[in-house]
Amino acid sequence: MSLLLNRTIFGDSKNAGNVMSREDAYDLLADWVKNERLQLHMKQVAHLMKCWAAEKEQLPEADQWRWEMAGLLHDADWDQWPEQHCKKIIEELEARQTDPEIIRAIASHGPNHFGVEPVTRMDQILYAFDELSGLIHAYSLMRPEGYAGMELKGVKKRLKEKSFAANVNRAEIMDAMNRAGVELDSIILFIIEKQQMCS
């Protein structure tokens, strides 16, 4: 099953700055995603994106929501339409005249799957958070104290254990770090700190 999108242009440039309301975005999430674990993953990535946009990119609130929305909806079609993953949510956001940068970030969050290179900062950071966020959350679930007291060395140990969270692609994590120009250690620590707020 190929998930290649076979295109590199998404949305319409005249829709730059157009976003869904928070209520509409969460309504779409609730309507399309019935799996609670996947919902949580999407909310966690959304929170990480918002925090990164605010703290690392120092973007204003309107732009923070754009980043958050990309994280919130990046896997929206995976639950009910896995064979149309990315295609369906992209078409939905294009129909809603959404900011093309948000659509492109979603289209590029798995370059090996969708054939779209992460180019913008939003693209790169969404790709960087996606797999690593899932692995760190899986690690929290096996710890009696969850995220409390979680350390960098524990995460890195699990990262090296191929059998742990085996569906998490380690090569993609390292590729994402390289593309984003961020250090693995620093982004792990960022995720530990921020993700426990919405676990």
SERO-4910 file (N, C-alpha, C, O; in steps of 0.05 Angstrom, whole numbers):
BEGIN
 pado doro    nc1    nc2    nc3   cac1   cac2   cac3    cc1    cc2    cc3    oc1    oc2    oc3
  Met    A     17    -24      0      0      0      0     18     25      0     33     30     19
  Ser    A     16     41    -21     32     65    -22     16     89    -11     -7     93    -17
  Leu    A     30    104      6     18    129     17     30    154      3     25    176     12
  Leu    A     46    149    -18     58    172    -32     37    192    -41     16    184    -53
  Leu    A     42    217    -36     22    237    -43     25    246    -72      7    257    -85
  Asn    A     49    242    -83     55    249   -112     50    278   -118     42    285   -141
  Arg    A     54    295    -99     53    324   -104     69    339    -82     73    327    -61
  Thr    A     76    363    -88     92    378    -68     79    406    -62     88    420    -45
  Ile    A     57    412    -76     43    437    -71     17    431    -56      2    413    -65
  Phe    A     12    445    -35    -12    439    -18    -26    465    -12    -14    485     -4
  Gly    A    -53    465    -15    -68    489     -8    -64    511    -28    -51    507    -49
  Asp    A    -74    534    -22    -73    557    -39    -60    580    -24    -67    586     -1
  Ser    A    -40    592    -36    -25    613    -22    -42    637    -13    -35    651      6
  Lys    A    -65    640    -26    -82    663    -18    -96    657      9   -109    674     21
  Asn    A    -94    631     18   -106    624     44    -86    626     67    -91    617     89
  Ala    A    -62    637     61    -42    640     83    -54    654    107    -66    675    104
  Gly    A    -50    643    130    -60    655    154    -88    645    163    -96    650    185
  Asn    A   -101    631    144   -128    620    151   -125    595    169   -111    577    162
  Val    A   -139    596    191   -138    573    209   -167    566    218   -185    582    217
  Met    A   -170    541    226   -195    533    239   -196    544    267   -175    549    279
  Ser    A   -220    547    277   -222    555    305   -214    530    322   -214    508    312
  Arg    A   -206    535    347   -199    513    364   -222    493    367   -218    469    367
  Glu    A   -246    504    369   -270    487    372   -274    469    348   -279    445    350
  Asp    A   -271    481    324   -275    465    299   -253    444    296   -259    422    288
  Ala    A   -228    451    304   -206    432    301   -211    408    320   -206    385    312
  Tyr    A   -219    414    344   -224    392    363   -249    376    356   -251    352    361
  Asp    A   -269    389    344   -292    374    334   -284    355    312   -294    332    311
  Leu    A   -267    364    294   -257    346    272   -242    323    284   -246    300    276
  Leu    A   -225    328    304   -210    307    317   -229    286    329   -225    262    325
  Ala    A   -249    295    344   -268    277    357   -284    261    337   -290    238    342
  Asp    A   -291    274    315   -307    261    294   -291    240    279   -302    218    273
  Trp    A   -267    246    273   -251    228    256   -235    207    272   -230    185    262
  Val    A   -227    213    296   -209    196    312   -224    184    336   -229    198    355
  Lys    A   -230    159    335   -245    145    356   -226    131    376   -233    127    399
  Asn    A   -202    125    367   -182    112    384   -171    132    404   -158    152    396
  Glu    A   -175    127    429   -167    146    450   -137    149    452   -127    171    458
  Arg    A   -122    127    447    -93    129    448    -82    147    426    -63    162    430
  Leu    A    -94    144    403    -86    161    380    -93    190    385    -78    208    380
  Gln    A   -117    194    396   -125    221    404   -105    234    422    -97    257    419
  Leu    A    -97    218    443    -77    229    462    -51    235    448    -39    256    454
  His    A    -42    218    431    -17    223    416    -19    250    401      0    266    402
  Met    A    -41    254    388    -44    278    371    -45    303    389    -34    324    382
  Lys    A    -58    301    412    -59    323    431    -32    329    443    -25    352    448
  Gln    A    -17    308    448     10    311    459     28    325    439     43    344    446
  Val    A     27    316    414     44    329    393     35    358    389     52    376    385
  Ala    A      9    363    390     -1    391    388     11    408    410     19    431    405
  His    A     11    398    435     21    413    457     51    418    454     60    440    460
  Leu    A     66    398    445     94    402    441     99    423    419    117    440    422
  Met    A     84    423    398     87    442    377     81    470    387     96    489    380
  Lys    A     60    473    402     54    500    413     76    510    431     85    533    429
  Cys    A     86    493    449    107    500    467    133    508    452    146    527    459
  Trp    A    139    492    432    163    498    416    161    524    402    179    541    401
  Ala    A    138    529    389    133    554    375    136    578    393    147    599    386
  Ala    A    126    575    418    127    597    437    155    601    448    165    624    449
  Glu    A    168    579    457    193    582    471    218    583    454    236    598    459
  Lys    A    218    566    433    242    564    417    242    582    393    262    593    384
  Glu    A    218    586    381    216    603    357    206    631    365    207    650    349
  Gln    A    196    634    389    185    659    400    165    672    381    166    696    375
  Leu    A    146    655    373    125    664    355    101    675    370     97    667    393
  Pro    A     86    694    358     62    704    372     40    683    374     42    662    361
  Glu    A     20    689    390     -1    669    395    -15    658    370    -20    634    369
  Ala    A    -20    675    351    -33    666    326    -17    645    312    -27    625    302
  Asp    A     10    649    312     27    629    299     30    604    316     33    582    306
  Gln    A     30    608    342     31    584    360      7    566    354     10    541    354
  Trp    A    -16    577    349    -40    560    343    -36    546    316    -45    523    313
  Arg    A    -24    559    297    -19    546    271     -1    521    275     -7    500    264
  Trp    A     20    524    291     37    501    297     21    480    312     24    456    307
  Glu    A      6    488    332     -9    470    348    -30    454    331    -33    430    334
  Met    A    -42    469    313    -63    456    296    -50    435    278    -62    414    273
  Ala    A    -26    441    267    -12    421    251     -7    395    267    -11    373    257
  Gly    A      1    398    292      6    375    309    -20    361    316    -21    336    317
  Leu    A    -41    376    321    -67    365    329    -79    347    308    -91    327    314
  Leu    A    -76    355    282    -90    341    261    -72    324    243    -81    314    223
  His    A    -46    321    251    -28    307    232    -35    278    227    -29    268    205
  Asp    A    -48    265    246    -56    237    242    -86    233    241    -96    212    246
  Ala    A   -101    254    234   -130    254    236   -143    232    220   -165    222    228
  Asp    A   -132    224    198   -144    204    181   -134    176    185   -143    157    172
  Trp    A   -115    173    203   -102    147    207   -121    126    219   -120    103    212
  Asp    A   -138    135    237   -156    117    252   -176    103    234   -178     78    234
  Gln    A   -191    118    218   -212    107    202   -205    101    173   -217     84    160
  Trp    A   -184    115    163   -177    112    135   -146    109    132   -134    125    119
  Pro    A   -135     88    144   -105     85    143    -94     84    114    -72     93    109
  Glu    A   -110     73     96   -100     70     68   -100     98     54    -88    100     33
  Gln    A   -113    117     66   -113    145     55    -99    164     73   -103    188     72
  His    A    -81    153     90    -68    170    110    -53    193     97    -38    190     78
  Cys    A    -58    216    107    -49    242     98    -66    253     75    -73    277     74
  Lys    A    -73    236     55    -89    246     32   -115    258     41   -123    280     33
  Lys    A   -129    243     59   -156    251     66   -156    277     83   -172    295     79
  Ile    A   -138    279    103   -137    303    119   -128    327    103   -137    350    107
  Ile    A   -109    323     84   -100    344     67   -124    355     50   -127    379     48
  Glu    A   -139    337     38   -162    345     22   -182    360     39   -194    380     30
  Glu    A   -187    351     63   -206    364     81   -197    392     88   -213    411     87
  Leu    A   -171    395     94   -161    422    101   -160    440     77   -164    465     80
  Glu    A   -154    429     54   -155    446     30   -183    455     24   -188    478     17
  Ala    A   -203    438     28   -231    445     24   -240    467     44   -257    483     38
  Arg    A   -227    467     67   -233    487     88   -216    512     85   -217    530    102
  Gln    A   -201    514     62   -185    537     56   -165    544     78   -162    567     86
  Thr    A   -152    523     88   -133    526    110   -106    535    100    -98    530     77
  Asp    A    -92    550    117    -65    559    112    -48    537    100    -45    515    112
  Pro    A    -36    541     76    -21    520     63      4    510     79     12    488     76
  Glu    A     15    527     96     38    519    112     30    497    132     46    478    136
  Ile    A      6    499    143     -3    478    161     -7    452    146      0    430    155
  Ile    A    -19    453    122    -24    430    106      2    417     98      5    392     99
  Arg    A     21    433     90     47    423     82     62    409    105     75    388    101
  Ala    A     60    420    129     73    408    152     62    379    156     77    361    161
  Ile    A     35    377    154     23    351    157     32    332    135     37    308    140
  Ala    A     33    342    110     41    326     87     70    316     90     77    295     78
  Ser    A     87    330    105    115    323    106    124    311    132    147    308    138
  His    A    104    302    149    112    291    175    123    263    174    131    252    194
  Gly    A    122    251    150    135    225    146    146    223    117    133    210    100
  Pro    A    168    237    112    178    239     84    182    212     70    179    210     46
  Asn    A    190    191     86    194    165     73    168    152     65    168    134     48
  His    A    146    161     77    120    149     71    105    165     50     92    154     32
  Phe    A    106    192     53     89    209     37    104    222     13     91    234     -4
  Gly    A    131    221     14    146    231     -8    148    261     -9    153    273    -30
  Val    A    144    274     14    145    304     16    166    311     36    165    303     59
  Glu    A    186    327     27    208    334     44    200    356     65    187    375     57
  Pro    A    208    353     90    203    374    109    222    398    105    247    395    108
  Val    A    211    420     97    228    443     89    226    466    109    246    477    118
  Thr    A    201    474    116    198    497    135    204    488    163    207    464    169
  Arg    A    207    507    181    213    500    209    190    484    221    194    465    236
  Met    A    165    492    214    142    477    224    143    448    214    138    429    230
  Asp    A    149    444    189    152    417    177    172    400    194    166    378    203
  Gln    A    195    412    198    218    397    210    212    390    239    218    368    247
  Ile    A    200    408    254    195    403    282    172    383    286    173    366    304
  Leu    A    152    384    269    131    364    271    142    336    266    135    317    280
  Tyr    A    159    333    246    172    308    239    189    299    263    190    275    270
  Ala    A    203    318    275    221    311    298    205    301    322    215    283    336
  Phe    A    182    313    327    167    305    351    151    279    348    148    264    367
  Asp    A    142    273    324    122    252    320    130    225    332    116    216    351
  Glu    A    150    213    322    158    186    331    169    186    359    163    169    375
  Leu    A    185    206    365    198    208    391    178    212    414    181    201    435
  Ser    A    158    228    408    137    233    428    123    206    435    118    201    458
  Gly    A    118    190    415    105    164    419    122    145    436    112    132    454
  Leu    A    148    144    430    166    127    445    167    136    475    167    119    493
  Ile    A    170    162    479    172    172    507    146    167    522    147    161    546
  His    A    124    169    509     99    163    523     97    134    529     87    126    551
  Ala    A    105    116    511    105     88    516    123     81    541    116     64    557
  Tyr    A    145     95    542    163     91    565    150    100    591    153     87    612
  Ser    A    135    122    590    121    132    614    101    111    625     96    109    649
  Leu    A     89     96    606     68     77    614     79     53    628     65     39    643
  Met    A    105     47    624    117     24    637    130     32    664    140     14    678
  Arg    A    131     58    670    143     67    695    121     71    715    101     85    710
  Pro    A    124     60    740    104     64    760     97     94    766     74    101    772
  Glu    A    117    111    763    113    139    768    109    156    743    109    180    744
  Gly    A    105    142    721    100    156    696    122    174    687    145    166    685
  Tyr    A    116    199    682    136    219    673    153    229    696    175    239    692
  Ala    A    142    227    721    157    239    744    184    225    747    186    201    749
  Gly    A    204    241    748    231    230    752    243    217    727    265    206    729
  Met    A    230    219    705    241    207    680    266    221    673    268    246    674
  Glu    A    286    206    665    313    217    658    320    211    629    310    192    617
  Leu    A    338    228    619    348    225    592    359    197    587    353    185    566
  Lys    A    375    187    605    389    162    601    369    139    598    374    120    583
  Gly    A    347    141    613    326    120    611    313    119    583    309     98    572
  Val    A    307    143    573    296    145    546    315    134    525    308    119    507
  Lys    A    341    142    528    361    134    508    365    104    509    371     91    488
  Lys    A    363     92    533    366     63    535    343     49    520    348     30    505
  Arg    A    318     60    523    295     48    509    298     53    479    289     36    463
  Leu    A    309     75    471    313     81    443    331     60    430    327     53    406
  Lys    A    351     51    445    370     31    434    358      3    434    367    -15    419
  Glu    A    337     -2    450    324    -28    451    304    -31    428    282    -20    430
  Lys    A    312    -44    407    295    -46    384    268    -59    390    248    -54    376
  Ser    A    267    -77    410    242    -91    417    223    -74    432    199    -80    433
  Phe    A    233    -51    444    215    -34    459    201    -14    439    215     -2    423
  Ala    A    175    -12    441    160      5    422    170      0    394    179     18    380
  Ala    A    169    -26    386    181    -35    361    170    -21    337    183    -20    316
  Asn    A    146    -10    339    134      4    315    146     32    311    141     44    291
  Val    A    161     41    331    174     68    328    199     65    311    217     49    318
  Asn    A    201     80    290    223     78    271    247     95    281    246    120    280
  Arg    A    267     82    291    291     96    301    306    111    280    316    133    285
  Ala    A    307    100    256    321    114    234    307    140    227    321    160    221
  Glu    A    281    140    228    266    165    222    270    186    244    272    210    239
  Ile    A    273    177    269    279    196    291    305    210    286    307    234    288
  Met    A    326    195    279    352    207    274    352    224    249    364    245    248
  Asp    A    337    216    228    335    232    204    321    258    211    329    279    201
  Ala    A    301    257    228    286    281    235    304    301    251    303    325    246
  Met    A    320    290    269    339    307    284    358    321    265    363    345    268
  Asn    A    369    306    246    388    318    227    375    340    210    387    361    206
  Arg    A    351    335    201    338    354    184    331    379    199    333    402    189
  Ala    A    323    376    225    315    399    241    340    413    253    337    436    263
  Gly    A    363    400    252    387    412    264    384    415    294    394    434    306
  Val    A    372    395    307    369    396    336    383    372    348    385    351    336
  Glu    A    392    375    373    405    353    387    385    334    399    365    343    410
  Leu    A    389    309    396    371    288    406    366    292    436    344    291    445
  Asp    A    388    296    451    385    299    480    367    322    488    350    320    506
  Ser    A    371    345    475    355    369    482    326    365    475    308    374    490
  Ile    A    320    352    453    292    349    446    278    327    463    255    330    469
  Ile    A    293    307    472    282    288    491    275    301    517    253    297    528
  Leu    A    293    318    527    287    332    552    264    351    549    247    354    568
  Phe    A    261    364    526    239    382    521    213    366    522    193    375    534
  Ile    A    212    343    509    188    326    508    181    316    536    157    317    544
  Ile    A    201    307    551    195    297    579    182    319    595    162    315    609
  Glu    A    193    343    593    183    366    609    155    374    601    137    378    618
  Lys    A    150    376    575    124    387    565    102    366    563     79    372    568
  Gln    A    110    341    555     89    322    549     74    312    574     51    304    572
  Gln    A     88    313    597     74    304    621     51    322    629     34    314    645
  Met    A     50    346    617     28    364    622      2    355    610    -20    363    618
  Cys    A      4    337    590    -21    328    577    -21    298    573    -31    288    553
  Ser    A    -10    284    593     -9    255    591    -33    241    603    -35    217    603
***
